Amino acid sequence: MVVVAEAFGAVAVVLNFIGYRQNNVDRYLLISAFALASLSAHFFMLDAMAAGVGTLLASVRNIIAIKNRSNLILFAFIGINIGFLCYEWFVLEHHWNIFIAYASSLIFTIGSIVIRDTHQIRKTFLVAESLGLLYAISVGSIFGTVFNISNLISIISKLKR
């Protein structure tokens, strides 16, 4: 099962590498949605529910954000993220590191829906990717770690241009 999980992670890395190279926000959001869906499967297979939920919500959010960036959508996704965080923390009593995953997810949520400038979105996502990296390392995700490192490198290289 771990091999299959890491294969989904590898697909996510490749897709997101392509996504971060886009100069059009909508194109980035679409490619990123597929990468996030693959990464979600990866994390669920590793029993890392917080990242699985966060990346699945991010995939759906990115598709919706292409056409609809209303405050209603923003608040709905913020509420869903907080709802899952509370469920994992209070009901399932998961490890405190879920707060890292959900903080990353919330930053991505706000950035994806509110920010329309690719330069600004990259700067905001530096923080979210760094948090995602900490979480991936904490749950032992090889390709989750590679995913975040490659995204950080892609963002930084794009920002330097």
Rosetta blueprint (number, residue, H / E / L):
1 M L
2 V H
3 V H
4 V H
5 A H
6 E H
7 A H
8 F H
9 G H
10 A H
11 V H
12 A H
13 V H
14 V H
15 L H
16 N H
17 F H
18 I H
19 G H
20 Y L
21 R L
22 Q L
23 N L
24 N L
25 V H
26 D H
27 R H
28 Y H
29 L H
30 L H
31 I H
32 S H
33 A H
34 F H
35 A H
36 L H
37 A H
38 S H
39 L H
40 S H
41 A H
42 H H
43 F H
44 F H
45 M H
46 L L
47 D L
48 A L
49 M H
50 A H
51 A H
52 G H
53 V H
54 G H
55 T H
56 L H
57 L H
58 A H
59 S H
60 V H
61 R H
62 N H
63 I H
64 I H
65 A H
66 I H
67 K H
68 N L
69 R L
70 S L
71 N H
72 L H
73 I H
74 L H
75 F H
76 A H
77 F H
78 I H
79 G H
80 I H
81 N H
82 I H
83 G H
84 F H
85 L H
86 C H
87 Y H
88 E H
89 W H
90 F H
91 V H
92 L L
93 E L
94 H L
95 H L
96 W L
97 N L
98 I H
99 F H
100 I H
101 A H
102 Y H
103 A H
104 S H
105 S H
106 L H
107 I H
108 F H
109 T H
110 I H
111 G H
112 S H
113 I H
114 V H
115 I L
116 R L
117 D L
118 T H
119 H H
120 Q H
121 I H
122 R H
123 K H
124 T H
125 F H
126 L H
127 V H
128 A H
129 E H
130 S H
131 L H
132 G H
133 L H
134 L H
135 Y H
136 A H
137 I H
138 S H
139 V L
140 G L
141 S L
142 I H
143 F H
144 G H
145 T H
146 V H
147 F H
148 N H
149 I H
150 S H
151 N H
152 L H
153 I H
154 S H
155 I H
156 I H
157 S H
158 K H
159 L H
160 K H
161 R L
